[in-house]
Amino acid sequence: PVSPLLSSPTSSRGILQTSSANKTGLSLRLDSTLKDGHDMKTFGLGTAATLSSRHRYAKFTSSMLHAYEALENSLDECASEPVSRVWKEFKDDLRRSEKLKEDLYDVKDALDCVEPSVATKGYVKSMVLAAKRDDEDGGGRLIGHLYCRYFADLMGGQVLAYPTRLALGLKEGTPRHYDFGKFGEERKVNVEKLYRAFNEAGEMMGPEKIEDVVEETYLAFEENVKVYKEDGRLWQDS
């Protein structure tokens, strides 16, 4: 039996509790942002509201596609060594934009505008600016955006595939962007590898630049919340 104080070691909560690498260094600081930076209420309501119609789902998927394309392009081109070292190791497993393109194509009939929304433009701008500053000073601000996006997918997003498909009548095997393949199947091991990579990046940056990463992580969560809230009606539609 699993103690009520300790979740299954392979659950998201269990991974956070039993990891050793997230108890020190940059990983510890990144996880600390979850407590007061990640608005679970808005995330939960926003996710449920997204499933209220194919139109709302299509618009949200479009926003995520713009965000992930901006992030992945920035990560691909970033010259800062702490960022490039982390991304080089995990980019093939984490990259989501191509899967999001396919998911959006499935509901293209429900999308009335391909231009990014105001909130999405703001989110994208924050990533582009973080990349520019990292290139200038060798920082790791983009790691904050990487953490905000991909950890949400790995730790919670994967369980959303089935209810999304059921609610919206999508075909089997979709949405694709929640599927991390073998990387997701071995989630506990691979999350630990990510934590270790974050800590190695932190050691390369030093204390001052680590603070910049933490600050950027909070900003990433804030920009993400704006996208979730933009259409309003969270309570009604959820």
N, C-alpha and C positions, 0 to 999 in steps of 0.2 A: 504493500500500500504506500501511496505517496503522501507525505506529511502535508497538511493543509497550509503549512508555512513554506513549503517548497514544491513548486510545480514539477511536472515531468521534465527530466533533463533535456528532452528534445523539443519541448514546447518553447515558445518565444520567451516567456517569463523564466522558464528553467534555464535556458541558454544564458540569459542575462545574469541569473543568480549563480550558476556554476562555472562560468567562464573565469579563467585565471588572468587572462591578458587584459580584461577590462577593469581590473582592480588597481591599475597603475597608469601613469603617463597620460598621453593624449586620449586614449580610449576611455579612461575614467572621466576625463573632463567632457568628452563628447556625450557619454551616457548621462552625465549630470544635467545636460540640457533637456533631456526627455522629461524631467520632473517638473520644470517650470517653463519650458519653451514649447513643448508639443501639446497643442490644444486638443486633447482627446475628444472633448465634447463636440467641437466643430468638425473634427475629422469624422467622427461617427455619424453625426447628423448629415454632414455633407456627402458622405459615402452613400448613405441610405437614400438621400434625395436624388443622387445621380442615377439611381436605379428606378426612379419613378416614371421615366419615359425614355424612349429611344433618342428623342431630341436632346434631352438633358445629358444623357450618357454620351452622345456623339459630341456635344459641345465640350464636355469635360475631357473626353479622350483627345480632342483636338488641342485643348490647352496643355495637356500632359505631353503630347507629341512636340509641341513648340518648346516646352520647357526641357524635355530630354534631349532634343536636338541641340539646343543651345548649350546645355551642360556637357554633352558628349563631344561636341565640336571644341568647346573650351578646354576640356580635359585632353583631347587629342593634340591640341596645339600648344598647351601650356609648357613653357620652358623651365619652370621652377622644379628643381630636382625632387623635393619632397612630394609634390603632386604627381609628377610624371612617374616616379618609382611605384607609387601605390597603383596608379591607373594602368601602368604597363602590366602589372601582375594580374589584375582582375578584369580588365576591360572586355575580354572576350566572353566572360561569364555574366557580367553585369549589364552590358549594353542592352537598352530597351527600345530605342527609337524605331528600328525596323519592324519589331513586333507591333508597336503602337500604330505604325502606318497600316499594317494589315488589319488590325482591329478597327481602325477608323474606316477603312474601305468597306468593311462589312455593314456599316451603318451610314454610309455616305449619303443615302437618300434622306436621312433625318437631319443632316447638317445644312443649315441655311447660310453659313458664312465660314470661309476658310481663313479669314484674317484673325490673328490673335486678339483676344479681348484686352481691355485696359489693364486688368490685374495680371494677365499673363505677360503682357509687355513689360510690366514692372518687375515681375519675377525674372524674366529673361535678362533684363537690364542689370539686375543685381549679380547675376552669374557672369555676364560679360565684364562688368566692372571688377569683380573679384579676380577673374583671370588676368586682367590688365595689371592689377596691383601685385598679384603673385609674380608675374613676369618681371616687374620692376624691382621687387625687393627679395625675391626668392622665398616668399611666404607660402602658406598652405591653405588659404581661405577656401579654395575650391573643394578641399577635403570636407569642409563643413556642409557644402551643398551636396556632395557625394553621400555623406552620412545621412542627411535629411531625406534624400530621395530613395536611395537603394536599400537602406536599412528598413525604411517603412515597408518597402516591397518584400524584403526577405522575412521580416519579423511579423508582418501582419497581412500584407497584400495577397499572399498565396491562398489564403482561405476565402478570398472574395470571388475567386473565379466561378465556383459553382453557383452561388446565389445570384451573381450578375447574369450568368447564362440563363438561369431559371426565370429571373424576373423579367428579362427583356426578350426571351425567346431566341437567344443566339444559338448558332450551330455548335455541335459537339467540338471540343478542343479549343474553344474560345472562352474568354479573352486570352490571347496569347502572351500578353506582356506580364502576366502574373506567373508564368511558367519559367523557372530557371533551370529546367532540365536536371542533369546529374548534380550540378552545383547546389540546387535547391534540395535535392534528395539527401545530400550530405551536408545539410545546413549547419549543424552544430560545429562540425570540423571546419567548415569554410568561414563561418562567422569568426571563429577563433583566429583563423589566419588573417582575416581582415583587421581584427583588433591588434594583432601583432604588427601588421604593416602600418597601422595608424601610429603605434608607439614608436616604431622605427623612424617614421616621418617626423614625429615630434622631437625625437632626439637630434635630428638633423637641423631643426628650426631653432630650438631654444625657447625659454620661457616667454619672451615678449611676443614672438610670432605665434606661439600656442594660444595666447590670449586673443590674438587676431582671429584665429580659427574658431575659437569658442564664440566670439562676438558674431562672426559670420554665420555660424550655425543657428544662432538665435534669429538672425535676420532671415535665413532661409526658411525657418519655420513660420515666421511672420508673413513672408511673401506667399508661402503655400496656403496659409489660412485665408488670405485675401482672395485667392483663386476659388477656394471652396465656398466662401461667403458671397461671392460676386453676384450670383443670380438671386440671392435672397430666398425666402420661403423655405428655409431649412427645416423648420418644425413641421410645416404643412406637408411639404413634399416627402419628407422622410416618414 
